[in-house]
Amino acid sequence: MKIFIFTIFIVNFISPIQISANTELNFYMNDFYSKSYKASQILKEIENSLKEGSRKNVCSRQREAAKLGLLANKSLIKAFEIEGAQPPMNAIKATQQKWESILNDC
């Protein structure tokens, strides 16, 4: 009986901590990938529209993509922090500058 109670204790109190940390990391990584993908898709759509001669909503769509890209960077940094690893700040800063340029120069 004591082993059964001890097993329940371990499962209920220790496992959720590990699952929670893993879930939090997965959340931020999924957020990074989904926002990065969506931002890239928007930019591809803009490129195709421009090739077809349409400039409809180009700036607003570029701003939307840039905001998503900046949020994706924040999620990536948070994921590195959760993992306890040093993020590649040079690459992240370079990407951030590109997104800020898209956001501000339209």
C-alpha positions as CSV (number, residue, x, y, z in Angstrom):
1,M,0.0,0.0,0.0
2,K,2.8,2.4,0.8
3,I,4.4,1.7,-2.6
4,F,1.1,2.5,-4.3
5,I,0.7,5.8,-2.5
6,F,4.4,6.7,-3.2
7,T,3.9,5.9,-6.9
8,I,0.8,8.1,-7.1
9,F,2.8,10.9,-5.4
10,I,5.6,10.6,-7.9
11,V,3.2,10.5,-10.9
12,N,1.1,13.4,-9.7
13,F,3.7,15.8,-8.4
14,I,7.0,15.1,-10.3
15,S,5.8,14.1,-13.7
16,P,3.7,17.3,-14.3
17,I,6.7,19.4,-13.6
18,Q,8.6,17.6,-16.4
19,I,5.7,17.6,-18.7
20,S,5.0,21.3,-17.9
21,A,8.5,22.3,-18.8
22,N,8.5,20.3,-22.0
23,T,5.1,21.7,-22.9
24,E,6.3,25.2,-22.3
25,L,9.3,24.7,-24.5
26,N,7.2,23.0,-27.2
27,F,4.7,25.9,-27.0
28,Y,7.4,28.5,-27.7
29,M,9.1,26.5,-30.4
30,N,5.7,25.8,-32.1
31,D,4.9,29.5,-31.8
32,F,8.2,30.4,-33.4
33,Y,7.8,28.0,-36.3
34,S,4.1,28.9,-36.9
35,K,4.8,32.7,-36.8
36,S,7.9,32.4,-39.0
37,Y,6.0,30.3,-41.5
38,K,3.1,32.7,-41.6
39,A,5.4,35.7,-42.0
40,S,7.2,34.0,-44.9
41,Q,3.9,33.0,-46.5
42,I,2.7,36.6,-46.4
43,L,6.0,37.9,-48.0
44,K,5.6,35.2,-50.8
45,E,2.1,36.4,-51.4
46,I,3.2,40.0,-51.6
47,E,6.0,39.0,-54.0
48,N,3.5,37.1,-56.3
49,S,1.1,40.1,-56.2
50,L,3.8,42.4,-57.2
51,K,4.8,40.1,-60.1
52,E,1.2,40.3,-61.2
53,G,1.3,44.1,-61.1
54,S,-0.9,44.5,-58.0
55,R,0.3,46.7,-55.1
56,K,-2.9,46.3,-53.2
57,N,-2.3,46.3,-49.4
58,V,1.4,45.8,-49.8
59,C,2.4,47.9,-46.8
60,S,-0.2,46.6,-44.4
61,R,0.7,43.0,-45.3
62,Q,4.4,43.7,-45.0
63,R,3.8,45.2,-41.5
64,E,1.7,42.2,-40.6
65,A,4.6,39.9,-41.7
66,A,7.1,42.0,-39.8
67,K,5.1,41.9,-36.6
68,L,4.8,38.2,-36.8
69,G,8.5,37.8,-37.5
70,L,9.4,39.9,-34.5
71,L,7.0,37.9,-32.3
72,A,8.6,34.7,-33.6
73,N,12.0,36.0,-32.6
74,K,10.7,36.6,-29.0
75,S,9.4,33.1,-28.9
76,L,12.7,31.6,-30.1
77,I,14.6,33.6,-27.4
78,K,12.1,32.4,-24.7
79,A,12.5,28.8,-25.9
80,F,16.3,29.0,-25.5
81,E,15.9,30.5,-22.0
82,I,13.6,27.6,-21.0
83,E,16.1,25.1,-22.4
84,G,18.9,26.9,-20.5
85,A,20.9,27.4,-23.6
86,Q,22.5,30.6,-25.0
87,P,20.5,31.9,-28.0
88,P,22.4,32.7,-31.2
89,M,22.0,36.4,-30.6
90,N,24.0,37.6,-33.7
91,A,21.6,35.7,-36.0
92,I,18.5,36.8,-34.0
93,K,19.6,40.4,-34.0
94,A,20.2,40.3,-37.8
95,T,16.8,38.8,-38.3
96,Q,15.2,41.4,-36.0
97,Q,16.8,44.2,-37.9
98,K,15.4,42.9,-41.2
99,W,11.9,42.6,-39.7
100,E,12.2,46.1,-38.2
101,S,13.3,47.4,-41.5
102,I,10.3,45.9,-43.2
103,L,8.0,47.2,-40.5
104,N,9.4,50.8,-40.6
105,D,10.3,51.4,-44.2
106,C,7.0,50.8,-45.9
